[in-house]
C-alpha cells in the first residue's frame, strides 16, 4: 500500500462519488443498522440492493442492518418468487436478480 493511500469513511466516499459523476454509486461494506430513521428494510430493500450488485448474505446483513435470519427469509422469498438466483464464487454464495 502506498503511503498516500488511506481508508476513507462512508461520508467522504459518497462526497467523492458525487464529484465523479451524477450516477456514481459507492459500493462498499459499511455496516449500519437499518436504512435510516423510521425505515425498516424489507424484501424490496434486498431486491433493490441486489439490482445494484451481487451480494452475499453477509453483505445484505451488513448493508441493511438485518439479522442473518431476517435476511435469509427475504432471500428465500425472492428465490421462491424466481426473482433472484444464487451463484457460488470463491466458495461464497452470492445472490443476483434474474
Backbone torsions as a table, in degrees:
resi	resn	phi	psi	omega
1	UNK	NA	131.1	178.6
2	UNK	-72.6	150.6	-178.7
3	UNK	-61.1	-28.9	-178.8
4	UNK	-76.7	-18.2	-179.8
5	UNK	-81.3	137.2	178.0
6	UNK	-149.5	157.1	177.4
7	UNK	-75.9	141.7	177.1
8	UNK	-122.3	155.0	179.7
9	UNK	-80.3	173.2	-177.4
10	UNK	-60.4	-45.0	-177.7
11	UNK	-61.0	-45.8	-179.6
12	UNK	-65.9	-40.8	180.0
13	UNK	-64.1	-39.2	177.2
14	UNK	-65.3	-37.0	176.6
15	UNK	-63.1	-41.7	178.1
16	UNK	-64.0	-44.1	179.8
17	UNK	-60.2	-39.0	179.4
18	UNK	-63.8	-30.5	178.7
19	UNK	-80.5	-21.4	-178.0
20	UNK	-76.0	-51.2	-178.3
21	UNK	-164.7	155.9	-178.1
22	UNK	-66.8	-25.3	-179.6
23	UNK	-104.8	12.0	178.2
24	UNK	-68.4	140.4	-177.4
25	UNK	-132.1	136.8	176.6
26	UNK	-81.4	126.4	175.8
27	UNK	-120.8	99.6	-177.2
28	UNK	-152.3	162.2	179.8
29	UNK	-93.7	79.3	174.6
30	UNK	-96.9	105.1	179.9
31	UNK	-65.4	132.2	177.0
32	UNK	-151.3	162.7	-179.4
33	UNK	-101.0	107.4	178.7
34	UNK	76.3	-179.1	-177.7
35	UNK	-102.9	8.0	179.9
36	UNK	137.5	175.3	-177.7
37	UNK	-59.6	126.2	175.2
38	UNK	74.2	3.7	-178.9
39	UNK	-110.0	118.4	178.8
40	UNK	-102.3	129.3	179.0
41	UNK	-65.5	145.9	179.5
42	UNK	-140.8	-170.5	-177.0
43	UNK	-60.3	-34.6	178.1
44	UNK	-67.0	-36.2	177.3
45	UNK	-62.0	-41.5	179.6
46	UNK	-64.1	-46.4	-179.1
47	UNK	-62.8	-42.0	178.4
48	UNK	-62.4	-39.3	178.2
49	UNK	-63.4	-42.7	-178.8
50	UNK	-69.7	-25.2	176.5
51	UNK	-69.7	-24.3	178.9
52	UNK	-81.1	-37.8	179.1
53	UNK	-168.4	152.9	174.5
54	UNK	-61.8	141.3	-178.1
55	UNK	-135.6	150.0	171.5
56	UNK	-86.1	170.3	176.5
57	UNK	-58.7	-41.3	178.7
58	UNK	-62.4	-41.5	177.3
59	UNK	-58.8	-44.1	-179.1
60	UNK	-64.8	-45.8	179.0
61	UNK	-58.6	-48.5	-178.9
62	UNK	-68.1	-42.6	-176.3
63	UNK	-70.0	-32.5	-176.4
64	UNK	-112.1	0.6	178.3
65	UNK	67.7	36.0	-179.1
66	UNK	-103.3	157.5	170.8
67	UNK	-77.2	162.3	178.0
68	UNK	-61.8	-37.7	-179.2
69	UNK	-64.6	-46.4	-179.8
70	UNK	-64.0	-48.6	-179.9
71	UNK	-62.7	-40.9	178.5
72	UNK	-61.2	-37.2	176.9
73	UNK	-64.7	-41.6	178.3
74	UNK	-66.7	-40.1	177.4
75	UNK	-61.3	-45.9	-180.0
76	UNK	-60.7	-41.7	179.2
77	UNK	-63.8	-44.4	-179.9
78	UNK	-66.2	-36.8	177.4
79	UNK	-66.7	-42.6	-178.9
80	UNK	-67.2	-27.9	176.3
81	UNK	-84.4	0.5	-179.7
82	UNK	58.8	33.9	178.4
83	UNK	-92.8	-19.4	179.4
84	UNK	-135.6	163.1	175.7
85	UNK	-130.5	163.1	176.5
86	UNK	-114.1	153.4	-178.8
87	UNK	-146.2	134.0	180.0
88	UNK	-96.2	127.7	177.2
89	UNK	-133.1	124.5	179.4
90	UNK	50.7	48.3	178.3
91	UNK	62.1	22.3	179.2
92	UNK	-129.3	135.8	-179.7
93	UNK	-86.7	127.8	176.6
94	UNK	-117.0	147.8	179.6
95	UNK	-112.7	142.2	-179.3
96	UNK	-146.3	153.1	-179.2
97	UNK	-70.9	153.9	176.6
98	UNK	-87.5	NA	NA
